[in-house]
Amino acid sequence: MDTTSYQNFAKEKLGFAFHNINLLVTALTHRSYVNEHKTTHEHNERLEFLGDAVLELVSSDFLYRNYDEPEGIMTALRAALVRTESIGEAGRELGYEPLVRLSKGEQNGSERAHDVILADCFEAVIGAIYLDQGYETAREFIAKHILVKIDEILEEGSWRDPKSYVQELAQKIDGITPVYRTLKEEGPDHDKIFTVGIYVGDTLKGVGTGHSKQEAQTAAAREGVKKYRAGGAK
């Protein structure tokens, strides 16, 4: 794929042309592609490192200026804004997935692996924008695609720790402490996927998957919170 496709994406989706389009190409190049294509020497991890720092600064500045909350709540709000699911979703909405350069093996990877790659690319794109266009343009990009989610996060309560929150809701509404049960384990030991259910009494309130039981429990708890809140719980 030539650089024209990347420049067209920048003009149509980002609203500007890159001075150095190779920065955007690199931002959308996964390490696996470099390992498979020996003529390509640079992947996106350095840009991801830079973009992650810019994203944290912009998010922190936004929260400090707009919310008078204790440090612990501000930290939780920032974590909700920049978690993998949020920025991976923003990447899908932008539509750069067809431009991401991956090895054949990664192209056939799990949906969870693709979500992580898209999130990493999003941070790398921020780094590329920062280097090519400056801080203000990077800030506007983050505001448009990430900071706009703050009202939804506050409304859903997704900034709160899901396991603590679902336990609070279960005890308040049902008078029962929820328990987690491992429903399934799949894959080799080095890449195992766990499926966990959260039960309140005999009722399944949510199911989650992850590369560890802890990750799967957190995902299940998040689903449990959604179910309680859909019923009007606060």
mmCIF file of the C-alpha atoms, coordinates in Angstrom:
data_MODEL
# 
_entry.id   MODEL 
# 
loop_
_atom_site.group_PDB 
_atom_site.id 
_atom_site.type_symbol 
_atom_site.label_atom_id 
_atom_site.label_alt_id 
_atom_site.label_comp_id 
_atom_site.label_asym_id 
_atom_site.label_entity_id 
_atom_site.label_seq_id 
_atom_site.pdbx_PDB_ins_code 
_atom_site.Cartn_x 
_atom_site.Cartn_y 
_atom_site.Cartn_z 
_atom_site.occupancy 
_atom_site.B_iso_or_equiv 
_atom_site.pdbx_formal_charge 
_atom_site.auth_seq_id 
_atom_site.auth_comp_id 
_atom_site.auth_asym_id 
_atom_site.auth_atom_id 
_atom_site.pdbx_PDB_model_num 
ATOM 1   C CA . MET A 1 1   ? 0.000   0.000   0.000  1.00 0.00 ? 1   MET A CA 1 
ATOM 2   C CA . ASP A 1 2   ? 1.537   3.338   -1.047 1.00 0.00 ? 2   ASP A CA 1 
ATOM 3   C CA . THR A 1 3   ? 1.628   6.528   0.993  1.00 0.00 ? 3   THR A CA 1 
ATOM 4   C CA . THR A 1 4   ? -1.219  8.052   -1.050 1.00 0.00 ? 4   THR A CA 1 
ATOM 5   C CA . SER A 1 5   ? -3.768  5.957   0.848  1.00 0.00 ? 5   SER A CA 1 
ATOM 6   C CA . TYR A 1 6   ? -2.383  7.209   4.151  1.00 0.00 ? 6   TYR A CA 1 
ATOM 7   C CA . GLN A 1 7   ? -2.390  10.826  3.039  1.00 0.00 ? 7   GLN A CA 1 
ATOM 8   C CA . ASN A 1 8   ? -5.954  10.505  1.760  1.00 0.00 ? 8   ASN A CA 1 
ATOM 9   C CA . PHE A 1 9   ? -6.969  9.082   5.135  1.00 0.00 ? 9   PHE A CA 1 
ATOM 10  C CA . ALA A 1 10  ? -5.292  12.006  6.909  1.00 0.00 ? 10  ALA A CA 1 
ATOM 11  C CA . LYS A 1 11  ? -7.064  14.576  4.750  1.00 0.00 ? 11  LYS A CA 1 
ATOM 12  C CA . GLU A 1 12  ? -10.488 12.910  4.971  1.00 0.00 ? 12  GLU A CA 1 
ATOM 13  C CA . LYS A 1 13  ? -10.526 11.691  8.588  1.00 0.00 ? 13  LYS A CA 1 
ATOM 14  C CA . LEU A 1 14  ? -8.044  13.931  10.383 1.00 0.00 ? 14  LEU A CA 1 
ATOM 15  C CA . GLY A 1 15  ? -8.667  17.131  8.463  1.00 0.00 ? 15  GLY A CA 1 
ATOM 16  C CA . PHE A 1 16  ? -5.104  17.882  7.399  1.00 0.00 ? 16  PHE A CA 1 
ATOM 17  C CA . ALA A 1 17  ? -2.241  16.569  5.268  1.00 0.00 ? 17  ALA A CA 1 
ATOM 18  C CA . PHE A 1 18  ? 0.886   15.289  6.972  1.00 0.00 ? 18  PHE A CA 1 
ATOM 19  C CA . HIS A 1 19  ? 4.122   17.127  6.228  1.00 0.00 ? 19  HIS A CA 1 
ATOM 20  C CA . ASN A 1 20  ? 5.908   13.806  6.713  1.00 0.00 ? 20  ASN A CA 1 
ATOM 21  C CA . ILE A 1 21  ? 3.452   11.089  5.778  1.00 0.00 ? 21  ILE A CA 1 
ATOM 22  C CA . ASN A 1 22  ? 5.931   8.398   6.808  1.00 0.00 ? 22  ASN A CA 1 
ATOM 23  C CA . LEU A 1 23  ? 5.133   9.257   10.430 1.00 0.00 ? 23  LEU A CA 1 
ATOM 24  C CA . LEU A 1 24  ? 1.546   8.123   9.902  1.00 0.00 ? 24  LEU A CA 1 
ATOM 25  C CA . VAL A 1 25  ? 2.674   5.014   8.019  1.00 0.00 ? 25  VAL A CA 1 
ATOM 26  C CA . THR A 1 26  ? 4.963   4.104   10.912 1.00 0.00 ? 26  THR A CA 1 
ATOM 27  C CA . ALA A 1 27  ? 2.196   4.789   13.448 1.00 0.00 ? 27  ALA A CA 1 
ATOM 28  C CA . LEU A 1 28  ? 0.092   2.132   11.721 1.00 0.00 ? 28  LEU A CA 1 
ATOM 29  C CA . THR A 1 29  ? 2.914   -0.422  11.397 1.00 0.00 ? 29  THR A CA 1 
ATOM 30  C CA . HIS A 1 30  ? 2.888   -3.253  13.945 1.00 0.00 ? 30  HIS A CA 1 
ATOM 31  C CA . ARG A 1 31  ? 6.087   -4.935  15.103 1.00 0.00 ? 31  ARG A CA 1 
ATOM 32  C CA . SER A 1 32  ? 4.995   -8.220  13.514 1.00 0.00 ? 32  SER A CA 1 
ATOM 33  C CA . TYR A 1 33  ? 4.974   -6.596  10.054 1.00 0.00 ? 33  TYR A CA 1 
ATOM 34  C CA . VAL A 1 34  ? 8.590   -5.495  10.457 1.00 0.00 ? 34  VAL A CA 1 
ATOM 35  C CA . ASN A 1 35  ? 9.586   -9.003  11.529 1.00 0.00 ? 35  ASN A CA 1 
ATOM 36  C CA . GLU A 1 36  ? 7.959   -10.402 8.388  1.00 0.00 ? 36  GLU A CA 1 
ATOM 37  C CA . HIS A 1 37  ? 9.156   -7.687  5.950  1.00 0.00 ? 37  HIS A CA 1 
ATOM 38  C CA . LYS A 1 38  ? 12.887  -7.211  6.328  1.00 0.00 ? 38  LYS A CA 1 
ATOM 39  C CA . THR A 1 39  ? 12.947  -4.103  4.110  1.00 0.00 ? 39  THR A CA 1 
ATOM 40  C CA . THR A 1 40  ? 10.797  -2.275  6.675  1.00 0.00 ? 40  THR A CA 1 
ATOM 41  C CA . HIS A 1 41  ? 12.857  -1.213  9.665  1.00 0.00 ? 41  HIS A CA 1 
ATOM 42  C CA . GLU A 1 42  ? 10.556  0.826   11.904 1.00 0.00 ? 42  GLU A CA 1 
ATOM 43  C CA . HIS A 1 43  ? 7.387   -0.082  13.786 1.00 0.00 ? 43  HIS A CA 1 
ATOM 44  C CA . ASN A 1 44  ? 5.050   2.016   15.903 1.00 0.00 ? 44  ASN A CA 1 
ATOM 45  C CA . GLU A 1 45  ? 6.190   1.323   19.471 1.00 0.00 ? 45  GLU A CA 1 
ATOM 46  C CA . ARG A 1 46  ? 8.294   4.489   19.879 1.00 0.00 ? 46  ARG A CA 1 
ATOM 47  C CA . LEU A 1 47  ? 5.441   6.639   18.547 1.00 0.00 ? 47  LEU A CA 1 
ATOM 48  C CA . GLU A 1 48  ? 3.046   4.777   20.836 1.00 0.00 ? 48  GLU A CA 1 
ATOM 49  C CA . PHE A 1 49  ? 5.283   5.652   23.803 1.00 0.00 ? 49  PHE A CA 1 
ATOM 50  C CA . LEU A 1 50  ? 5.187   9.330   22.855 1.00 0.00 ? 50  LEU A CA 1 
ATOM 51  C CA . GLY A 1 51  ? 1.472   9.366   22.067 1.00 0.00 ? 51  GLY A CA 1 
ATOM 52  C CA . ASP A 1 52  ? 0.621   7.717   25.376 1.00 0.00 ? 52  ASP A CA 1 
ATOM 53  C CA . ALA A 1 53  ? 2.365   10.568  27.208 1.00 0.00 ? 53  ALA A CA 1 
ATOM 54  C CA . VAL A 1 54  ? 0.577   13.235  25.156 1.00 0.00 ? 54  VAL A CA 1 
ATOM 55  C CA . LEU A 1 55  ? -2.777  11.508  25.705 1.00 0.00 ? 55  LEU A CA 1 
ATOM 56  C CA . GLU A 1 56  ? -2.214  11.372  29.465 1.00 0.00 ? 56  GLU A CA 1 
ATOM 57  C CA . LEU A 1 57  ? -1.204  15.037  29.620 1.00 0.00 ? 57  LEU A CA 1 
ATOM 58  C CA . VAL A 1 58  ? -4.177  16.250  27.562 1.00 0.00 ? 58  VAL A CA 1 
ATOM 59  C CA . SER A 1 59  ? -6.627  14.093  29.530 1.00 0.00 ? 59  SER A CA 1 
ATOM 60  C CA . SER A 1 60  ? -5.165  15.208  32.865 1.00 0.00 ? 60  SER A CA 1 
ATOM 61  C CA . ASP A 1 61  ? -5.286  18.864  31.871 1.00 0.00 ? 61  ASP A CA 1 
ATOM 62  C CA . PHE A 1 62  ? -8.895  18.534  30.705 1.00 0.00 ? 62  PHE A CA 1 
ATOM 63  C CA . LEU A 1 63  ? -10.022 16.864  33.930 1.00 0.00 ? 63  LEU A CA 1 
ATOM 64  C CA . TYR A 1 64  ? -8.136  19.325  36.148 1.00 0.00 ? 64  TYR A CA 1 
ATOM 65  C CA . ARG A 1 65  ? -9.707  22.308  34.417 1.00 0.00 ? 65  ARG A CA 1 
ATOM 66  C CA . ASN A 1 66  ? -13.255 20.939  34.304 1.00 0.00 ? 66  ASN A CA 1 
ATOM 67  C CA . TYR A 1 67  ? -13.768 18.791  37.427 1.00 0.00 ? 67  TYR A CA 1 
ATOM 68  C CA . ASP A 1 68  ? -13.112 19.735  41.041 1.00 0.00 ? 68  ASP A CA 1 
ATOM 69  C CA . GLU A 1 69  ? -12.627 16.205  42.366 1.00 0.00 ? 69  GLU A CA 1 
ATOM 70  C CA . PRO A 1 70  ? -10.086 14.479  44.622 1.00 0.00 ? 70  PRO A CA 1 
ATOM 71  C CA . GLU A 1 71  ? -7.002  12.957  43.039 1.00 0.00 ? 71  GLU A CA 1 
ATOM 72  C CA . GLY A 1 72  ? -8.312  9.398   43.339 1.00 0.00 ? 72  GLY A CA 1 
ATOM 73  C CA . ILE A 1 73  ? -11.486 10.152  41.379 1.00 0.00 ? 73  ILE A CA 1 
ATOM 74  C CA . MET A 1 74  ? -9.568  12.159  38.775 1.00 0.00 ? 74  MET A CA 1 
ATOM 75  C CA . THR A 1 75  ? -7.195  9.221   38.300 1.00 0.00 ? 75  THR A CA 1 
ATOM 76  C CA . ALA A 1 76  ? -10.130 6.832   37.881 1.00 0.00 ? 76  ALA A CA 1 
ATOM 77  C CA . LEU A 1 77  ? -11.800 9.157   35.356 1.00 0.00 ? 77  LEU A CA 1 
ATOM 78  C CA . ARG A 1 78  ? -8.591  9.431   33.347 1.00 0.00 ? 78  ARG A CA 1 
ATOM 79  C CA . ALA A 1 79  ? -8.147  5.656   33.388 1.00 0.00 ? 79  ALA A CA 1 
ATOM 80  C CA . ALA A 1 80  ? -11.691 5.232   32.033 1.00 0.00 ? 80  ALA A CA 1 
ATOM 81  C CA . LEU A 1 81  ? -11.018 7.734   29.251 1.00 0.00 ? 81  LEU A CA 1 
ATOM 82  C CA . VAL A 1 82  ? -7.788  6.127   28.063 1.00 0.00 ? 82  VAL A CA 1 
ATOM 83  C CA . ARG A 1 83  ? -8.391  2.420   28.697 1.00 0.00 ? 83  ARG A CA 1 
ATOM 84  C CA . THR A 1 84  ? -7.760  0.045   25.815 1.00 0.00 ? 84  THR A CA 1 
ATOM 85  C CA . GLU A 1 85  ? -11.466 -0.430  25.064 1.00 0.00 ? 85  GLU A CA 1 
ATOM 86  C CA . SER A 1 86  ? -12.087 3.318   24.759 1.00 0.00 ? 86  SER A CA 1 
ATOM 87  C CA . ILE A 1 87  ? -9.192  4.125   22.469 1.00 0.00 ? 87  ILE A CA 1 
ATOM 88  C CA . GLY A 1 88  ? -9.605  0.916   20.484 1.00 0.00 ? 88  GLY A CA 1 
ATOM 89  C CA . GLU A 1 89  ? -13.233 1.899   19.838 1.00 0.00 ? 89  GLU A CA 1 
ATOM 90  C CA . ALA A 1 90  ? -12.071 5.374   18.792 1.00 0.00 ? 90  ALA A CA 1 
ATOM 91  C CA . GLY A 1 91  ? -9.695  3.714   16.333 1.00 0.00 ? 91  GLY A CA 1 
ATOM 92  C CA . ARG A 1 92  ? -12.493 1.642   14.822 1.00 0.00 ? 92  ARG A CA 1 
ATOM 93  C CA . GLU A 1 93  ? -14.630 4.778   14.489 1.00 0.00 ? 93  GLU A CA 1 
ATOM 94  C CA . LEU A 1 94  ? -11.806 6.555   12.675 1.00 0.00 ? 94  LEU A CA 1 
ATOM 95  C CA . GLY A 1 95  ? -11.580 3.655   10.243 1.00 0.00 ? 95  GLY A CA 1 
ATOM 96  C CA . TYR A 1 96  ? -7.814  3.200   9.964  1.00 0.00 ? 96  TYR A CA 1 
ATOM 97  C CA . GLU A 1 97  ? -7.972  -0.572  10.513 1.00 0.00 ? 97  GLU A CA 1 
ATOM 98  C CA . PRO A 1 98  ? -7.490  -1.383  6.775  1.00 0.00 ? 98  PRO A CA 1 
ATOM 99  C CA . LEU A 1 99  ? -4.294  0.726   6.818  1.00 0.00 ? 99  LEU A CA 1 
ATOM 100 C CA . VAL A 1 100 ? -2.710  -1.096  9.759  1.00 0.00 ? 100 VAL A CA 1 
ATOM 101 C CA . ARG A 1 101 ? 0.252   -3.178  8.607  1.00 0.00 ? 101 ARG A CA 1 
ATOM 102 C CA . LEU A 1 102 ? 0.345   -6.593  10.316 1.00 0.00 ? 102 LEU A CA 1 
ATOM 103 C CA . SER A 1 103 ? 1.944   -9.971  9.783  1.00 0.00 ? 103 SER A CA 1 
ATOM 104 C CA . LYS A 1 104 ? -0.249  -12.696 8.351  1.00 0.00 ? 104 LYS A CA 1 
ATOM 105 C CA . GLY A 1 105 ? -0.367  -14.362 11.766 1.00 0.00 ? 105 GLY A CA 1 
ATOM 106 C CA . GLU A 1 106 ? -1.597  -11.205 13.516 1.00 0.00 ? 106 GLU A CA 1 
ATOM 107 C CA . GLN A 1 107 ? -4.201  -10.636 10.805 1.00 0.00 ? 107 GLN A CA 1 
ATOM 108 C CA . ASN A 1 108 ? -5.749  -13.936 11.863 1.00 0.00 ? 108 ASN A CA 1 
ATOM 109 C CA . GLY A 1 109 ? -5.489  -13.182 15.585 1.00 0.00 ? 109 GLY A CA 1 
ATOM 110 C CA . SER A 1 110 ? -8.298  -12.924 18.103 1.00 0.00 ? 110 SER A CA 1 
ATOM 111 C CA . GLU A 1 111 ? -10.687 -9.989  18.320 1.00 0.00 ? 111 GLU A CA 1 
ATOM 112 C CA . ARG A 1 112 ? -9.161  -9.064  21.684 1.00 0.00 ? 112 ARG A CA 1 
ATOM 113 C CA . ALA A 1 113 ? -5.679  -8.957  20.114 1.00 0.00 ? 113 ALA A CA 1 
ATOM 114 C CA . HIS A 1 114 ? -6.977  -6.731  17.305 1.00 0.00 ? 114 HIS A CA 1 
ATOM 115 C CA . ASP A 1 115 ? -8.559  -4.374  19.845 1.00 0.00 ? 115 ASP A CA 1 
ATOM 116 C CA . VAL A 1 116 ? -5.220  -4.007  21.628 1.00 0.00 ? 116 VAL A CA 1 
ATOM 117 C CA . ILE A 1 117 ? -3.413  -3.380  18.329 1.00 0.00 ? 117 ILE A CA 1 
ATOM 118 C CA . LEU A 1 118 ? -5.956  -0.725  17.320 1.00 0.00 ? 118 LEU A CA 1 
ATOM 119 C CA . ALA A 1 119 ? -5.568  0.979   20.689 1.00 0.00 ? 119 ALA A CA 1 
ATOM 120 C CA . ASP A 1 120 ? -1.777  0.937   20.401 1.00 0.00 ? 120 ASP A CA 1 
ATOM 121 C CA . CYS A 1 121 ? -2.061  2.401   16.905 1.00 0.00 ? 121 CYS A CA 1 
ATOM 122 C CA . PHE A 1 122 ? -4.316  5.167   18.204 1.00 0.00 ? 122 PHE A CA 1 
ATOM 123 C CA . GLU A 1 123 ? -1.647  6.236   20.685 1.00 0.00 ? 123 GLU A CA 1 
ATOM 124 C CA . ALA A 1 124 ? 0.987   6.022   17.944 1.00 0.00 ? 124 ALA A CA 1 
ATOM 125 C CA . VAL A 1 125 ? -1.152  8.216   15.675 1.00 0.00 ? 125 VAL A CA 1 
ATOM 126 C CA . ILE A 1 126 ? -1.306  10.793  18.474 1.00 0.00 ? 126 ILE A CA 1 
ATOM 127 C CA . GLY A 1 127 ? 2.485   10.683  18.625 1.00 0.00 ? 127 GLY A CA 1 
ATOM 128 C CA . ALA A 1 128 ? 2.713   11.136  14.854 1.00 0.00 ? 128 ALA A CA 1 
ATOM 129 C CA . ILE A 1 129 ? 0.297   14.090  14.905 1.00 0.00 ? 129 ILE A CA 1 
ATOM 130 C CA . TYR A 1 130 ? 2.217   15.689  17.765 1.00 0.00 ? 130 TYR A CA 1 
ATOM 131 C CA . LEU A 1 131 ? 5.528   15.451  15.899 1.00 0.00 ? 131 LEU A CA 1 
ATOM 132 C CA . ASP A 1 132 ? 4.110   16.523  12.544 1.00 0.00 ? 132 ASP A CA 1 
ATOM 133 C CA . GLN A 1 133 ? 1.511   19.137  13.513 1.00 0.00 ? 133 GLN A CA 1 
ATOM 134 C CA . GLY A 1 134 ? 2.309   20.164  17.083 1.00 0.00 ? 134 GLY A CA 1 
ATOM 135 C CA . TYR A 1 135 ? 0.695   19.942  20.489 1.00 0.00 ? 135 TYR A CA 1 
ATOM 136 C CA . GLU A 1 136 ? -2.444  21.971  19.762 1.00 0.00 ? 136 GLU A CA 1 
ATOM 137 C CA . THR A 1 137 ? -3.481  19.800  16.816 1.00 0.00 ? 137 THR A CA 1 
ATOM 138 C CA . ALA A 1 138 ? -2.820  16.677  18.870 1.00 0.00 ? 138 ALA A CA 1 
ATOM 139 C CA . ARG A 1 139 ? -4.917  18.133  21.703 1.00 0.00 ? 139 ARG A CA 1 
ATOM 140 C CA . GLU A 1 140 ? -7.813  18.874  19.325 1.00 0.00 ? 140 GLU A CA 1 
ATOM 141 C CA . PHE A 1 141 ? -7.620  15.326  17.941 1.00 0.00 ? 141 PHE A CA 1 
ATOM 142 C CA . ILE A 1 142 ? -7.786  13.845  21.449 1.00 0.00 ? 142 ILE A CA 1 
ATOM 143 C CA . ALA A 1 143 ? -10.615 16.170  22.455 1.00 0.00 ? 143 ALA A CA 1 
ATOM 144 C CA . LYS A 1 144 ? -12.666 15.184  19.404 1.00 0.00 ? 144 LYS A CA 1 
ATOM 145 C CA . HIS A 1 145 ? -12.208 11.423  19.705 1.00 0.00 ? 145 HIS A CA 1 
ATOM 146 C CA . ILE A 1 146 ? -11.573 10.712  23.406 1.00 0.00 ? 146 ILE A CA 1 
ATOM 147 C CA . LEU A 1 147 ? -12.582 13.552  25.724 1.00 0.00 ? 147 LEU A CA 1 
ATOM 148 C CA . VAL A 1 148 ? -16.091 13.686  24.238 1.00 0.00 ? 148 VAL A CA 1 
ATOM 149 C CA . LYS A 1 149 ? -16.737 10.332  25.936 1.00 0.00 ? 149 LYS A CA 1 
ATOM 150 C CA . ILE A 1 150 ? -16.603 11.837  29.432 1.00 0.00 ? 150 ILE A CA 1 
ATOM 151 C CA . ASP A 1 151 ? -20.376 12.423  29.740 1.00 0.00 ? 151 ASP A CA 1 
ATOM 152 C CA . GLU A 1 152 ? -21.083 8.802   28.798 1.00 0.00 ? 152 GLU A CA 1 
ATOM 153 C CA . ILE A 1 153 ? -18.480 7.585   31.296 1.00 0.00 ? 153 ILE A CA 1 
ATOM 154 C CA . LEU A 1 154 ? -20.026 9.655   34.077 1.00 0.00 ? 154 LEU A CA 1 
ATOM 155 C CA . GLU A 1 155 ? -23.555 8.577   33.151 1.00 0.00 ? 155 GLU A CA 1 
ATOM 156 C CA . GLU A 1 156 ? -22.659 4.866   33.062 1.00 0.00 ? 156 GLU A CA 1 
ATOM 157 C CA . GLY A 1 157 ? -20.421 5.034   36.116 1.00 0.00 ? 157 GLY A CA 1 
ATOM 158 C CA . SER A 1 158 ? -17.768 3.119   34.136 1.00 0.00 ? 158 SER A CA 1 
ATOM 159 C CA . TRP A 1 159 ? -15.001 5.130   35.810 1.00 0.00 ? 159 TRP A CA 1 
ATOM 160 C CA . ARG A 1 160 ? -15.592 3.197   39.001 1.00 0.00 ? 160 ARG A CA 1 
ATOM 161 C CA . ASP A 1 161 ? -13.822 -0.093  39.709 1.00 0.00 ? 161 ASP A CA 1 
ATOM 162 C CA . PRO A 1 162 ? -16.279 -2.614  38.196 1.00 0.00 ? 162 PRO A CA 1 
ATOM 163 C CA . LYS A 1 163 ? -15.759 -5.341  40.805 1.00 0.00 ? 163 LYS A CA 1 
ATOM 164 C CA . SER A 1 164 ? -16.285 -3.012  43.750 1.00 0.00 ? 164 SER A CA 1 
ATOM 165 C CA . TYR A 1 165 ? -19.219 -1.294  42.058 1.00 0.00 ? 165 TYR A CA 1 
ATOM 166 C CA . VAL A 1 166 ? -21.087 -4.476  41.117 1.00 0.00 ? 166 VAL A CA 1 
ATOM 167 C CA . GLN A 1 167 ? -20.613 -5.825  44.656 1.00 0.00 ? 167 GLN A CA 1 
ATOM 168 C CA . GLU A 1 168 ? -22.056 -2.599  46.056 1.00 0.00 ? 168 GLU A CA 1 
ATOM 169 C CA . LEU A 1 169 ? -25.056 -2.813  43.713 1.00 0.00 ? 169 LEU A CA 1 
ATOM 170 C CA . ALA A 1 170 ? -25.657 -6.521  44.385 1.00 0.00 ? 170 ALA A CA 1 
ATOM 171 C CA . GLN A 1 171 ? -25.592 -6.054  48.138 1.00 0.00 ? 171 GLN A CA 1 
ATOM 172 C CA . LYS A 1 172 ? -27.792 -2.974  47.968 1.00 0.00 ? 172 LYS A CA 1 
ATOM 173 C CA . ILE A 1 173 ? -30.423 -4.403  45.611 1.00 0.00 ? 173 ILE A CA 1 
ATOM 174 C CA . ASP A 1 174 ? -30.332 -8.162  46.210 1.00 0.00 ? 174 ASP A CA 1 
ATOM 175 C CA . GLY A 1 175 ? -28.704 -8.382  49.617 1.00 0.00 ? 175 GLY A CA 1 
ATOM 176 C CA . ILE A 1 176 ? -26.215 -10.901 48.234 1.00 0.00 ? 176 ILE A CA 1 
ATOM 177 C CA . THR A 1 177 ? -22.461 -10.742 47.597 1.00 0.00 ? 177 THR A CA 1 
ATOM 178 C CA . PRO A 1 178 ? -21.702 -11.826 44.003 1.00 0.00 ? 178 PRO A CA 1 
ATOM 179 C CA . VAL A 1 179 ? -19.364 -14.713 43.225 1.00 0.00 ? 179 VAL A CA 1 
ATOM 180 C CA . TYR A 1 180 ? -17.258 -15.459 40.142 1.00 0.00 ? 180 TYR A CA 1 
ATOM 181 C CA . ARG A 1 181 ? -17.158 -18.831 38.444 1.00 0.00 ? 181 ARG A CA 1 
ATOM 182 C CA . THR A 1 182 ? -14.758 -19.860 35.702 1.00 0.00 ? 182 THR A CA 1 
ATOM 183 C CA . LEU A 1 183 ? -16.919 -21.144 32.849 1.00 0.00 ? 183 LEU A CA 1 
ATOM 184 C CA . LYS A 1 184 ? -14.268 -22.036 30.312 1.00 0.00 ? 184 LYS A CA 1 
ATOM 185 C CA . GLU A 1 185 ? -10.504 -22.076 29.661 1.00 0.00 ? 185 GLU A CA 1 
ATOM 186 C CA . GLU A 1 186 ? -9.259  -22.220 26.075 1.00 0.00 ? 186 GLU A CA 1 
ATOM 187 C CA . GLY A 1 187 ? -5.950  -22.107 24.268 1.00 0.00 ? 187 GLY A CA 1 
ATOM 188 C CA . PRO A 1 188 ? -2.344  -23.047 25.081 1.00 0.00 ? 188 PRO A CA 1 
ATOM 189 C CA . ASP A 1 189 ? -0.815  -22.180 28.444 1.00 0.00 ? 189 ASP A CA 1 
ATOM 190 C CA . HIS A 1 190 ? 1.110   -19.202 27.029 1.00 0.00 ? 190 HIS A CA 1 
ATOM 191 C CA . ASP A 1 191 ? -2.002  -17.699 25.417 1.00 0.00 ? 191 ASP A CA 1 
ATOM 192 C CA . LYS A 1 192 ? -4.926  -18.975 27.462 1.00 0.00 ? 192 LYS A CA 1 
ATOM 193 C CA . ILE A 1 193 ? -8.345  -17.278 27.314 1.00 0.00 ? 193 ILE A CA 1 
ATOM 194 C CA . PHE A 1 194 ? -10.561 -17.453 30.400 1.00 0.00 ? 194 PHE A CA 1 
ATOM 195 C CA . THR A 1 195 ? -14.335 -17.047 30.391 1.00 0.00 ? 195 THR A CA 1 
ATOM 196 C CA . VAL A 1 196 ? -15.799 -16.095 33.756 1.00 0.00 ? 196 VAL A CA 1 
ATOM 197 C CA . GLY A 1 197 ? -19.379 -15.556 34.913 1.00 0.00 ? 197 GLY A CA 1 
ATOM 198 C CA . ILE A 1 198 ? -20.529 -13.374 37.785 1.00 0.00 ? 198 ILE A CA 1 
ATOM 199 C CA . TYR A 1 199 ? -23.445 -14.837 39.752 1.00 0.00 ? 199 TYR A CA 1 
ATOM 200 C CA . VAL A 1 200 ? -25.745 -13.192 42.261 1.00 0.00 ? 200 VAL A CA 1 
ATOM 201 C CA . GLY A 1 201 ? -27.328 -16.166 43.945 1.00 0.00 ? 201 GLY A CA 1 
ATOM 202 C CA . ASP A 1 202 ? -28.206 -18.474 41.066 1.00 0.00 ? 202 ASP A CA 1 
ATOM 203 C CA . THR A 1 203 ? -28.595 -15.633 38.560 1.00 0.00 ? 203 THR A CA 1 
ATOM 204 C CA . LEU A 1 204 ? -25.896 -15.052 35.957 1.00 0.00 ? 204 LEU A CA 1 
ATOM 205 C CA . LYS A 1 205 ? -25.388 -11.287 35.821 1.00 0.00 ? 205 LYS A CA 1 
ATOM 206 C CA . GLY A 1 206 ? -22.541 -11.068 33.336 1.00 0.00 ? 206 GLY A CA 1 
ATOM 207 C CA . VAL A 1 207 ? -19.885 -12.952 31.384 1.00 0.00 ? 207 VAL A CA 1 
ATOM 208 C CA . GLY A 1 208 ? -16.382 -11.742 30.587 1.00 0.00 ? 208 GLY A CA 1 
ATOM 209 C CA . THR A 1 209 ? -13.261 -13.039 28.856 1.00 0.00 ? 209 THR A CA 1 
ATOM 210 C CA . GLY A 1 210 ? -9.592  -12.230 29.346 1.00 0.00 ? 210 GLY A CA 1 
ATOM 211 C CA . HIS A 1 211 ? -6.039  -13.530 29.297 1.00 0.00 ? 211 HIS A CA 1 
ATOM 212 C CA . SER A 1 212 ? -6.189  -13.934 33.076 1.00 0.00 ? 212 SER A CA 1 
ATOM 213 C CA . LYS A 1 213 ? -8.972  -14.791 35.500 1.00 0.00 ? 213 LYS A CA 1 
ATOM 214 C CA . GLN A 1 214 ? -8.645  -11.318 37.000 1.00 0.00 ? 214 GLN A CA 1 
ATOM 215 C CA . GLU A 1 215 ? -9.126  -9.671  33.601 1.00 0.00 ? 215 GLU A CA 1 
ATOM 216 C CA . ALA A 1 216 ? -12.100 -11.909 32.832 1.00 0.00 ? 216 ALA A CA 1 
ATOM 217 C CA . GLN A 1 217 ? -13.661 -11.169 36.231 1.00 0.00 ? 217 GLN A CA 1 
ATOM 218 C CA . THR A 1 218 ? -13.327 -7.437  35.633 1.00 0.00 ? 218 THR A CA 1 
ATOM 219 C CA . ALA A 1 219 ? -15.014 -7.780  32.230 1.00 0.00 ? 219 ALA A CA 1 
ATOM 220 C CA . ALA A 1 220 ? -17.816 -9.862  33.774 1.00 0.00 ? 220 ALA A CA 1 
ATOM 221 C CA . ALA A 1 221 ? -18.258 -7.307  36.563 1.00 0.00 ? 221 ALA A CA 1 
ATOM 222 C CA . ARG A 1 222 ? -18.553 -4.531  33.983 1.00 0.00 ? 222 ARG A CA 1 
ATOM 223 C CA . GLU A 1 223 ? -21.379 -6.472  32.296 1.00 0.00 ? 223 GLU A CA 1 
ATOM 224 C CA . GLY A 1 224 ? -23.029 -6.980  35.676 1.00 0.00 ? 224 GLY A CA 1 
ATOM 225 C CA . VAL A 1 225 ? -22.933 -3.247  36.348 1.00 0.00 ? 225 VAL A CA 1 
ATOM 226 C CA . LYS A 1 226 ? -24.572 -2.585  32.972 1.00 0.00 ? 226 LYS A CA 1 
ATOM 227 C CA . LYS A 1 227 ? -27.368 -5.043  33.789 1.00 0.00 ? 227 LYS A CA 1 
ATOM 228 C CA . TYR A 1 228 ? -28.046 -3.464  37.171 1.00 0.00 ? 228 TYR A CA 1 
ATOM 229 C CA . ARG A 1 229 ? -27.987 0.034   35.741 1.00 0.00 ? 229 ARG A CA 1 
ATOM 230 C CA . ALA A 1 230 ? -30.298 -0.991  32.908 1.00 0.00 ? 230 ALA A CA 1 
ATOM 231 C CA . GLY A 1 231 ? -32.763 -1.829  35.668 1.00 0.00 ? 231 GLY A CA 1 
ATOM 232 C CA . GLY A 1 232 ? -32.484 1.639   37.098 1.00 0.00 ? 232 GLY A CA 1 
ATOM 233 C CA . ALA A 1 233 ? -29.800 1.076   39.737 1.00 0.00 ? 233 ALA A CA 1 
ATOM 234 C CA . LYS A 1 234 ? -27.421 3.890   40.660 1.00 0.00 ? 234 LYS A CA 1 
# 
